[in-house]
Amino acid sequence: MVNNIKSLIHKIQRNEITEYIIYLKLAGLSGNHKNAEILRRIGNQELAHYNYWKAKTSIEVKPDRFRVFRTVLMAKLLGLSFVLKLMEKREGTGSGIYRKIAAVYPETLRFAEEEAIHEKELLDMLDEEVLQYVGSIVLGLNDALVELTGALAGFTLALGNNRLISLAGLVTGIAAAFSMAASDYLSSKAEGNTQAKKSAFYTGTAYLVTVILLILPFLLLSSKFISLAITLSTAVLIIFFFNFYIATARNLNFRARFTEMTIISLGVASLSFLMGFFLKKLIGVDV
């Protein structure tokens, strides 16, 4: 029991000094002065917790440098909101650990309360621009996945080689991206949205990026069936990572969203693949 407590305290001590460094670095990345101050204050509380345990153990524990690097990198690539949401979930775990050892160290109940306060403060900070336009991103991403996977599946059987498939896919995809952005702009403006241009930008950009990723295998490879297999796998990966991001940042059901989008995208691709085969036979086109 004593050894278990010592091991747990060592783990807590390392976690506290690691999160102290993480919060200070995230404060430096935050463009919001108020949020940066909150992050620094939370970081200083983590340092106080670390110093408490250091006085108990008389051991200097080094931070988890890889975790610091990984967290800061994710904040730069995926945004501060996503990382803070992940940390908010971890804070809940930290609060639970402190309550478990309160029987041995009653004063740690205060630490548990501070961790719970951290959770609320982090939740209040989740207001990045990209999350304000999730609907626009979903619109562009979902339409591109459904329409282009279907189109590329149909083109794979209807057309003879990857050059023709790539050309047809690019023309279809780029035209659809501009069309989708224009439609989103007009729709948002009609609804009185003062940020209609930004909404259209996010919709069009999400669509265009998805188009490029899906067509890339046809541009790089010679086998159209291998290219299609990679494209469909890429579509599933895009659906996975995007839904993981949104589900984490918005506290939504990841499994349900991922399953639904995957079934729709692959279902449309399968139907289009068959349609391409039958239309090729019916019309008698061989290019």
C-alpha positions as CSV (number, residue, x, y, z in Angstrom):
1,M,0.0,0.0,0.0
2,V,2.8,2.4,1.0
3,N,4.7,1.6,-2.2
4,N,1.5,2.2,-4.3
5,I,1.0,5.6,-2.7
6,K,4.6,6.5,-3.3
7,S,4.4,5.5,-6.9
8,L,1.1,7.5,-7.3
9,I,2.6,10.6,-5.7
10,H,5.6,10.4,-8.0
11,K,3.3,10.2,-11.0
12,I,1.3,13.2,-9.7
13,Q,4.4,15.2,-9.1
14,R,5.6,14.6,-12.6
15,N,2.2,15.5,-14.0
16,E,2.0,18.7,-12.1
17,I,5.4,20.1,-13.2
18,T,4.6,19.0,-16.8
19,E,1.3,20.8,-16.9
20,Y,2.9,23.9,-15.3
21,I,5.2,24.1,-18.3
22,I,2.4,23.3,-20.8
23,Y,0.1,26.0,-19.4
24,L,2.8,28.6,-19.6
25,K,3.6,27.7,-23.2
26,L,-0.1,27.7,-24.1
27,A,-0.4,31.2,-22.5
28,G,2.3,32.4,-24.8
29,L,0.4,31.0,-27.8
30,S,-3.0,32.6,-26.8
31,G,-3.9,35.8,-28.6
32,N,-6.3,36.7,-25.9
33,H,-4.8,38.6,-23.0
34,K,-7.5,37.4,-20.5
35,N,-7.2,33.8,-21.6
36,A,-3.4,34.0,-21.3
37,E,-3.7,35.3,-17.7
38,I,-6.0,32.4,-16.8
39,L,-3.6,29.9,-18.3
40,R,-0.7,31.4,-16.4
41,R,-2.7,31.4,-13.1
42,I,-3.6,27.7,-13.6
43,G,0.0,26.9,-14.4
44,N,1.2,28.6,-11.2
45,Q,-1.3,26.5,-9.2
46,E,0.1,23.4,-10.8
47,L,3.5,24.5,-9.8
48,A,2.3,25.1,-6.2
49,H,0.9,21.5,-6.2
50,Y,4.3,20.3,-7.5
51,N,6.2,22.1,-4.7
52,Y,3.8,20.7,-2.1
53,W,4.7,17.1,-3.2
54,K,8.3,18.0,-3.6
55,A,8.4,19.0,0.1
56,K,6.8,15.7,1.0
57,T,9.1,13.5,-1.1
58,S,12.3,15.6,-1.2
59,I,12.6,14.5,-4.8
60,E,13.1,16.7,-7.8
61,V,11.0,15.2,-10.6
62,K,11.7,16.1,-14.3
63,P,8.7,17.0,-16.5
64,D,7.6,14.9,-19.4
65,R,9.3,16.9,-22.2
66,F,7.7,14.8,-25.0
67,R,4.2,15.5,-23.6
68,V,5.0,19.2,-23.5
69,F,6.3,19.1,-27.1
70,R,3.3,17.0,-28.3
71,T,0.7,19.3,-26.6
72,V,2.2,22.5,-27.8
73,L,2.5,21.1,-31.4
74,M,-1.1,20.0,-31.3
75,A,-2.1,23.5,-30.2
76,K,-0.2,25.1,-33.1
77,L,-1.7,22.6,-35.6
78,L,-5.2,22.0,-34.3
79,G,-5.9,25.1,-32.3
80,L,-5.9,26.0,-28.6
81,S,-9.5,25.0,-28.1
82,F,-8.9,21.4,-29.1
83,V,-5.9,21.1,-26.8
84,L,-7.7,22.8,-23.9
85,K,-10.6,20.4,-24.2
86,L,-8.3,17.4,-24.0
87,M,-6.6,19.0,-21.0
88,E,-10.0,19.7,-19.4
89,K,-10.7,15.9,-19.6
90,R,-7.4,15.2,-18.0
91,E,-8.1,17.7,-15.3
92,G,-11.1,15.7,-14.3
93,T,-8.9,12.6,-14.0
94,G,-6.5,14.6,-11.8
95,S,-9.3,15.7,-9.5
96,G,-10.3,12.1,-9.1
97,I,-6.8,11.0,-8.1
98,Y,-6.6,13.7,-5.4
99,R,-9.8,12.5,-3.9
100,K,-8.5,9.0,-3.8
101,I,-5.5,9.9,-1.7
102,A,-7.3,12.4,0.5
103,A,-7.5,9.7,3.2
104,V,-3.7,9.8,3.5
105,Y,-3.3,13.5,2.7
106,P,-6.5,15.4,3.7
107,E,-5.1,18.7,2.5
108,T,-5.2,17.4,-1.1
109,L,-9.0,17.9,-1.2
110,R,-8.2,21.5,-1.8
111,F,-6.2,20.5,-4.8
112,A,-9.2,18.5,-6.1
113,E,-11.4,21.6,-5.8
114,E,-8.8,23.7,-7.7
115,E,-8.6,21.1,-10.5
116,A,-12.4,21.3,-10.8
117,I,-12.2,25.1,-11.0
118,H,-9.5,24.6,-13.8
119,E,-12.0,22.5,-15.7
120,K,-14.7,25.2,-15.6
121,E,-12.2,28.0,-16.6
122,L,-10.9,25.9,-19.5
123,L,-14.4,25.2,-20.8
124,D,-15.2,29.0,-20.6
125,M,-12.2,29.7,-22.9
126,L,-13.3,27.4,-25.8
127,D,-14.2,30.1,-28.3
128,E,-11.8,29.9,-31.3
129,E,-13.0,31.2,-34.6
130,V,-12.7,27.9,-36.4
131,L,-15.2,26.4,-33.9
132,Q,-17.6,29.2,-34.7
133,Y,-17.7,28.0,-38.3
134,V,-18.0,24.3,-37.7
135,G,-21.3,24.2,-39.6
136,S,-19.6,25.7,-42.7
137,I,-16.7,23.3,-42.5
138,V,-19.0,20.3,-42.0
139,L,-21.0,21.5,-45.0
140,G,-17.9,21.7,-47.3
141,L,-16.2,18.6,-46.0
142,N,-19.3,16.4,-46.0
143,D,-20.4,17.5,-49.5
144,A,-16.9,17.0,-50.9
145,L,-16.6,13.5,-49.4
146,V,-20.0,12.3,-50.6
147,E,-20.0,13.9,-54.0
148,L,-16.4,13.4,-55.0
149,T,-15.9,9.8,-53.6
150,G,-19.1,9.0,-55.6
151,A,-17.8,10.8,-58.7
152,L,-14.4,9.3,-58.6
153,A,-15.8,5.8,-58.1
154,G,-18.1,6.3,-61.1
155,F,-15.2,7.8,-63.2
156,T,-13.0,4.8,-62.3
157,L,-15.2,2.4,-64.3
158,A,-16.5,4.9,-66.9
159,L,-13.1,6.2,-67.9
160,G,-10.0,4.4,-69.1
161,N,-7.0,5.8,-67.2
162,N,-5.9,7.9,-64.3
163,R,-5.2,11.1,-66.3
164,L,-8.8,11.3,-67.5
165,I,-10.1,10.4,-64.1
166,S,-7.9,13.1,-62.5
167,L,-9.0,15.7,-65.1
168,A,-12.7,14.9,-64.7
169,G,-12.3,14.8,-60.9
170,L,-10.5,18.2,-60.7
171,V,-12.9,19.9,-63.0
172,T,-15.8,18.5,-61.0
173,G,-14.3,19.2,-57.6
174,I,-13.0,22.7,-58.2
175,A,-16.2,23.8,-59.8
176,A,-18.2,22.3,-57.0
177,A,-16.0,24.0,-54.4
178,F,-16.7,27.5,-55.9
179,S,-20.3,26.6,-56.3
180,M,-20.6,25.5,-52.7
181,A,-18.8,28.6,-51.4
182,A,-21.1,30.9,-53.5
183,S,-24.2,29.1,-52.3
184,D,-23.1,29.3,-48.7
185,Y,-22.4,33.0,-49.1
186,L,-25.8,33.8,-50.6
187,S,-27.6,31.6,-48.1
188,S,-25.8,33.2,-45.1
189,K,-26.3,36.7,-46.5
190,A,-30.0,36.1,-47.0
191,E,-30.3,35.0,-43.3
192,G,-28.7,38.3,-42.2
193,N,-25.3,36.7,-41.2
194,T,-22.8,39.6,-41.1
195,Q,-19.9,37.0,-41.5
196,A,-21.3,35.5,-44.7
197,K,-17.9,35.9,-46.4
198,K,-16.0,34.0,-43.7
199,S,-18.7,31.3,-43.7
200,A,-18.3,30.9,-47.5
201,F,-14.5,30.9,-47.1
202,Y,-14.5,28.0,-44.6
203,T,-17.0,26.0,-46.7
204,G,-15.1,26.5,-49.9
205,T,-11.7,25.8,-48.3
206,A,-12.9,22.6,-46.6
207,Y,-14.3,21.4,-49.9
208,L,-11.2,22.3,-51.9
209,V,-8.7,20.7,-49.5
210,T,-10.8,17.5,-49.4
211,V,-10.9,17.5,-53.3
212,I,-7.1,17.7,-53.5
213,L,-6.6,14.9,-50.9
214,L,-9.1,12.6,-52.6
215,I,-7.7,13.1,-56.2
216,L,-4.0,12.9,-55.2
217,P,-3.8,9.1,-55.6
218,F,-5.1,9.3,-59.2
219,L,-2.4,11.9,-59.9
220,L,0.5,9.9,-58.4
221,L,-0.4,6.3,-59.3
222,S,-1.1,4.5,-62.6
223,S,-3.5,1.8,-61.4
224,K,-7.0,3.3,-61.2
225,F,-8.4,0.6,-58.9
226,I,-5.5,1.0,-56.4
227,S,-6.0,4.7,-56.6
228,L,-9.7,4.3,-55.9
229,A,-8.9,2.1,-52.9
230,I,-6.5,4.7,-51.5
231,T,-9.0,7.5,-52.1
232,L,-11.7,5.7,-50.2
233,S,-9.3,4.9,-47.4
234,T,-8.3,8.6,-47.3
235,A,-12.0,9.6,-47.1
236,V,-12.4,7.3,-44.1
237,L,-9.3,8.8,-42.4
238,I,-10.6,12.4,-43.1
239,I,-13.9,11.5,-41.6
240,F,-12.2,9.9,-38.6
241,F,-9.8,12.8,-37.8
242,F,-12.4,15.5,-38.4
243,N,-15.0,13.9,-36.3
244,F,-12.5,13.2,-33.5
245,Y,-11.6,16.9,-33.6
246,I,-15.1,18.1,-33.5
247,A,-16.3,15.5,-31.0
248,T,-13.5,16.5,-28.7
249,A,-13.8,20.2,-29.0
250,R,-17.6,20.2,-28.8
251,N,-18.1,17.2,-26.5
252,L,-20.2,15.3,-29.1
253,N,-20.7,11.6,-29.8
254,F,-17.7,10.6,-31.9
255,R,-18.8,7.1,-32.8
256,A,-22.2,8.0,-34.0
257,R,-20.9,10.9,-36.2
258,F,-18.1,8.9,-37.6
259,T,-20.2,5.9,-38.4
260,E,-22.9,8.0,-40.1
261,M,-20.5,9.9,-42.3
262,T,-18.6,6.8,-43.3
263,I,-21.7,4.8,-44.3
264,I,-23.0,7.7,-46.3
265,S,-19.8,8.4,-48.1
266,L,-18.9,4.8,-48.9
267,G,-22.5,4.0,-49.8
268,V,-22.7,6.8,-52.3
269,A,-19.3,5.7,-53.7
270,S,-20.5,2.1,-54.1
271,L,-23.7,3.1,-55.9
272,S,-21.7,5.5,-58.2
273,F,-19.2,2.7,-59.0
274,L,-22.1,0.5,-60.1
275,M,-23.7,3.3,-62.0
276,G,-20.5,4.0,-63.9
277,F,-20.3,0.4,-64.9
278,F,-23.9,0.2,-66.2
279,L,-23.8,3.6,-68.0
280,K,-20.6,2.7,-69.7
281,K,-22.2,-0.5,-71.0
282,L,-25.5,1.3,-71.9
283,I,-23.9,4.2,-73.8
284,G,-21.1,2.2,-75.2
285,V,-18.4,4.7,-74.4
286,D,-14.8,3.4,-74.1
287,V,-12.3,6.1,-73.3
